[in-house]
Amino acid sequence: MQLLQILTPLLVSAVLATAAPLVQAETKADDTLLEMQQAFKRGDRKKLEQLLPAARGHVLEPWAAYWELRLRLAEASPSEIQSFMQRYAGSYQEDRMRNDWLLLLGQRRDWAQFAEQHPSYRMSDDREVRCYALLIDDIKGSAPAAAAEDVKRNWYALRDNDDGCTHAASQLYANKKLSALDVWRKARFAVDANRPRVVRNAVEIVAPDAVAQVKELMDAPTKYLTGRATARGQVRQELVTLALVKLASGDPDNAAAQLDSKWSVHLSPEERNWVWGVIGKQLAQKLSSDANGHFAKITRDADLNDDLLGWKVRAALRAGQWKVVRKAIDAMSEEGRQDSTWVYWKARSLLAGKPSEAERAEARQLLEGIASTRGFYEQLATEELGQRITMPPAPAPLTAEEKAAARANPGLNRGLYAIFMGLRTEGVREWNYATNLHIPGGMPDRELLAAADFACAREVWDRCINTSERTRSLIETSQRFPTPFRNAVVERANGIGLDPAYVYGLIRQESRFIMDARSHVGASGLMQVMPATARWTAKKIGMNNFTAEQINDRDTNIAIGTAYLKLALDDFAGSMPMAAAAYNAGPGRPRSWRNGPVLDAAIWAENVPFGETRDYVKKVLANTTNYAAMLTGQPQSLKSRLGTIGPRDAAAPEVNKDLP
């Protein structure tokens, strides 16, 4: 670990002035910072206070000071907080502390001090802070025309309980700037996400006398519905709607029966359409053909939100209902319609059947608007236009001055230093702040390329990739798709009959080439292998005396990860999408997901019920296509890697039921 290489020139000169003794002192101070991080996580204020003096002068002193003050922020005086922000002006920690303070001021309803501090808040990425600010503008009479919609959008996006947007929504509802339906829809989202506190908070805004019924309908929706004969009045109708939404999440068939046999006549058209949308979504996630029948009962697609409409599109794609696909996408919000997923499928729907010249022209315009190498649907759009996937031309090389500016950036240096000394979370936050948030809109493209180059040169591959991916008009392929450990990966992949591009595409998605990466479920290393899977695979390939500790060894991880991927690929008759799904979600799930009609693999992938796995499969295959273009220097096809997916051929060899 060569920490001196990542320090700013000023810090480097200070280190060189005293040579080894200061390096040893810095190492000792590193240990102090690591100890302080653990104390912060434990909420140990006394320990942080004791250790803070030893962190003074360290390159990561701003973190030490932040942790110490953050734990006692509620008792700190405004002057002390201001002093902290002045001492660390321009840093991530200054803006992070201001973010924390703004939230506290909002909770205290200290609007005057909030209004004083908010203009200096640079990150501007906290939804609660945004809602507080919009509320203050409304109180002052200076709110923009779209303030209520802005509050609603931020409120809907928050899944968990919050004060800022909930309070702002409450005030705007009281001022008749948000409707009762706006608030009830928040409650519906929260029921669907199983967030009882959020449901209660929303219901309390619009119907405080009905809050007591929330627990009943959340705990036992069938019992709640059985105990009511009618649902006259908006509040009663909405509570029945919430109960039906809750019932649909666990038993969509029962919810459909309840709606058909009893409740449909008691609800408004909008409420009925929403419940049918939720029932359709739940059945679509089960890949049930019944989903389309329930979606067909919706009389107005515009009554649904983009999530429900997305599932209506997916179910229609499985059934080949292209007119339904087009109609549902057209009903999405402007933001939803601009998503490359729905741009692509709208274009495909226009080209289905016997398209007119006008439909062909519209489809071509849609495809041209997204075609590129950037992602799954961007690549498919490129191929629909008759082109193959090739690497875009490299931008002009970075100048010595551009590289030097990145290497002198204090935030980038602190970020790398933190990552190297074991404070990865803090380092990533510092780095992302410097590249994305320190100035409005983030760094311009050339500065992003220089920052990515800095990370690449230090082999911090995740920051290299993520930073380079943020460029808008320039694409540096070598940064976005690096090939670390090339000899080991290519040799191992070729040796067992795997496409090296597929292996690289998967590693890039799994770990971003972080050697010691560890997931929340316990997967480890470059290829994110689970301990049980590693033991099974090691035994399968004859790797004797394997121990769990070996999984973080680079070559061992690659050997086991590629071996498992090859076994999964063979188990799914060479289907890259299904093998990728098996790698992410286990082989049992894609075995069941393949049942039903034979589908274009892009439709199959879009219908994967798990959002994480759906995203994973698409990204691995898009990565693979880009890596293949780069490694071979030849134009590539994503479509050729997709093929079709359907039930297992009865004549095919039996699946490997032991595959974990």
Summary of the structure (lengths in Angstrom):
residues: 660
radius of gyration: 27.5
end to end distance: 36.6
largest distance: 83.8
contacts: 2153
relative contact order: 0.06
helix: 69%
strand: 1%
